[in-house]
Amino acid sequence: MSENKIVLTRKQVEHVAELAKLALTDQEIETYREQLSAILAHAAVLESLDTEAIAPTATVLPLRSIFRTDEVNASLSQSDALANAPAKRDGYFRVKAILE
């Protein structure tokens, strides 16, 4: 693979910094110019790879359900559930109205 050399200018880095609303020092501009240039060069290498034989995918991990299976379990009876309720009426919890 040939090495792609991409070099951003100081003006381009200042433009990106302005878009991101970043105030950069001269040293930071130079550091980011070098780093962003290297990132773009690497992206250009990846872009040049032939991926025609690779199927598009959202994940490389096998698909699996993250939900547990539904199981019938014993639960509280109505009278047990209401046993410590501060207010109840006709087999239901009684609460203060929050809407008029």
DRENNUDREN-534516 format. One record per residue (C-alpha): residue number from 0; x, y, z; residue in one letter. Coordinates in steps of 0.25 Angstrom, whole numbers, plus 5000, padded with zeros to 4 digits. Layout:
# DRENNUDREN-534516
<node num="NUM" xx="X" yy="Y" zz="Z" residu="A"/>
...
# end
This chain:
# DRENNUDREN-534516
<node num="0" xx="5000" yy="5000" zz="5000" residu="M"/>
<node num="1" xx="5005" yy="5014" zz="4997" residu="S"/>
<node num="2" xx="5006" yy="5024" zz="5008" residu="E"/>
<node num="3" xx="4996" yy="5035" zz="5006" residu="N"/>
<node num="4" xx="5001" yy="5048" zz="5011" residu="K"/>
<node num="5" xx="4991" yy="5058" zz="5015" residu="I"/>
<node num="6" xx="4995" yy="5071" zz="5021" residu="V"/>
<node num="7" xx="4985" yy="5081" zz="5027" residu="L"/>
<node num="8" xx="4989" yy="5096" zz="5027" residu="T"/>
<node num="9" xx="4989" yy="5104" zz="5039" residu="R"/>
<node num="10" xx="4977" yy="5112" zz="5033" residu="K"/>
<node num="11" xx="4969" yy="5099" zz="5032" residu="Q"/>
<node num="12" xx="4971" yy="5095" zz="5046" residu="V"/>
<node num="13" xx="4967" yy="5109" zz="5051" residu="E"/>
<node num="14" xx="4954" yy="5108" zz="5043" residu="H"/>
<node num="15" xx="4951" yy="5094" zz="5049" residu="V"/>
<node num="16" xx="4954" yy="5100" zz="5063" residu="A"/>
<node num="17" xx="4945" yy="5112" zz="5060" residu="E"/>
<node num="18" xx="4934" yy="5102" zz="5056" residu="L"/>
<node num="19" xx="4936" yy="5095" zz="5069" residu="A"/>
<node num="20" xx="4937" yy="5108" zz="5077" residu="K"/>
<node num="21" xx="4951" yy="5105" zz="5082" residu="L"/>
<node num="22" xx="4961" yy="5115" zz="5085" residu="A"/>
<node num="23" xx="4974" yy="5109" zz="5082" residu="L"/>
<node num="24" xx="4988" yy="5114" zz="5085" residu="T"/>
<node num="25" xx="4999" yy="5114" zz="5074" residu="D"/>
<node num="26" xx="5005" yy="5101" zz="5079" residu="Q"/>
<node num="27" xx="4991" yy="5094" zz="5080" residu="E"/>
<node num="28" xx="4989" yy="5098" zz="5065" residu="I"/>
<node num="29" xx="5002" yy="5092" zz="5061" residu="E"/>
<node num="30" xx="4999" yy="5079" zz="5070" residu="T"/>
<node num="31" xx="4985" yy="5078" zz="5064" residu="Y"/>
<node num="32" xx="4990" yy="5080" zz="5050" residu="R"/>
<node num="33" xx="5000" yy="5069" zz="5051" residu="E"/>
<node num="34" xx="4990" yy="5059" zz="5058" residu="Q"/>
<node num="35" xx="4978" yy="5062" zz="5049" residu="L"/>
<node num="36" xx="4987" yy="5061" zz="5036" residu="S"/>
<node num="37" xx="4991" yy="5047" zz="5041" residu="A"/>
<node num="38" xx="4977" yy="5043" zz="5044" residu="I"/>
<node num="39" xx="4972" yy="5048" zz="5030" residu="L"/>
<node num="40" xx="4984" yy="5040" zz="5024" residu="A"/>
<node num="41" xx="4980" yy="5027" zz="5031" residu="H"/>
<node num="42" xx="4965" yy="5029" zz="5027" residu="A"/>
<node num="43" xx="4970" yy="5031" zz="5012" residu="A"/>
<node num="44" xx="4978" yy="5017" zz="5013" residu="V"/>
<node num="45" xx="4965" yy="5011" zz="5019" residu="L"/>
<node num="46" xx="4957" yy="5017" zz="5008" residu="E"/>
<node num="47" xx="4966" yy="5011" zz="4997" residu="S"/>
<node num="48" xx="4963" yy="4997" zz="5002" residu="L"/>
<node num="49" xx="4955" yy="4988" zz="4993" residu="D"/>
<node num="50" xx="4943" yy="4984" zz="5002" residu="T"/>
<node num="51" xx="4934" yy="4979" zz="4990" residu="E"/>
<node num="52" xx="4934" yy="4964" zz="4996" residu="A"/>
<node num="53" xx="4931" yy="4968" zz="5010" residu="I"/>
<node num="54" xx="4916" yy="4969" zz="5013" residu="A"/>
<node num="55" xx="4911" yy="4981" zz="5020" residu="P"/>
<node num="56" xx="4908" yy="4979" zz="5035" residu="T"/>
<node num="57" xx="4904" yy="4987" zz="5047" residu="A"/>
<node num="58" xx="4912" yy="4979" zz="5056" residu="T"/>
<node num="59" xx="4923" yy="4968" zz="5056" residu="V"/>
<node num="60" xx="4917" yy="4961" zz="5068" residu="L"/>
<node num="61" xx="4907" yy="4950" zz="5067" residu="P"/>
<node num="62" xx="4892" yy="4954" zz="5069" residu="L"/>
<node num="63" xx="4886" yy="4950" zz="5082" residu="R"/>
<node num="64" xx="4874" yy="4954" zz="5090" residu="S"/>
<node num="65" xx="4877" yy="4963" zz="5102" residu="I"/>
<node num="66" xx="4863" yy="4960" zz="5108" residu="F"/>
<node num="67" xx="4860" yy="4949" zz="5117" residu="R"/>
<node num="68" xx="4849" yy="4939" zz="5114" residu="T"/>
<node num="69" xx="4836" yy="4941" zz="5120" residu="D"/>
<node num="70" xx="4833" yy="4932" zz="5132" residu="E"/>
<node num="71" xx="4821" yy="4931" zz="5140" residu="V"/>
<node num="72" xx="4824" yy="4933" zz="5155" residu="N"/>
<node num="73" xx="4816" yy="4933" zz="5168" residu="A"/>
<node num="74" xx="4812" yy="4947" zz="5172" residu="S"/>
<node num="75" xx="4806" yy="4954" zz="5183" residu="L"/>
<node num="76" xx="4791" yy="4952" zz="5185" residu="S"/>
<node num="77" xx="4782" yy="4965" zz="5185" residu="Q"/>
<node num="78" xx="4780" yy="4965" zz="5200" residu="S"/>
<node num="79" xx="4795" yy="4963" zz="5202" residu="D"/>
<node num="80" xx="4799" yy="4974" zz="5193" residu="A"/>
<node num="81" xx="4789" yy="4984" zz="5200" residu="L"/>
<node num="82" xx="4792" yy="4979" zz="5214" residu="A"/>
<node num="83" xx="4801" yy="4991" zz="5217" residu="N"/>
<node num="84" xx="4795" yy="5001" zz="5208" residu="A"/>
<node num="85" xx="4792" yy="5014" zz="5215" residu="P"/>
<node num="86" xx="4779" yy="5016" zz="5208" residu="A"/>
<node num="87" xx="4771" yy="5006" zz="5199" residu="K"/>
<node num="88" xx="4757" yy="5005" zz="5194" residu="R"/>
<node num="89" xx="4750" yy="4994" zz="5186" residu="D"/>
<node num="90" xx="4762" yy="4985" zz="5185" residu="G"/>
<node num="91" xx="4771" yy="4996" zz="5179" residu="Y"/>
<node num="92" xx="4782" yy="5006" zz="5185" residu="F"/>
<node num="93" xx="4776" yy="5020" zz="5188" residu="R"/>
<node num="94" xx="4785" yy="5031" zz="5184" residu="V"/>
<node num="95" xx="4783" yy="5046" zz="5184" residu="K"/>
<node num="96" xx="4779" yy="5052" zz="5170" residu="A"/>
<node num="97" xx="4790" yy="5059" zz="5163" residu="I"/>
<node num="98" xx="4782" yy="5065" zz="5152" residu="L"/>
<node num="99" xx="4769" yy="5072" zz="5152" residu="E"/>
# end
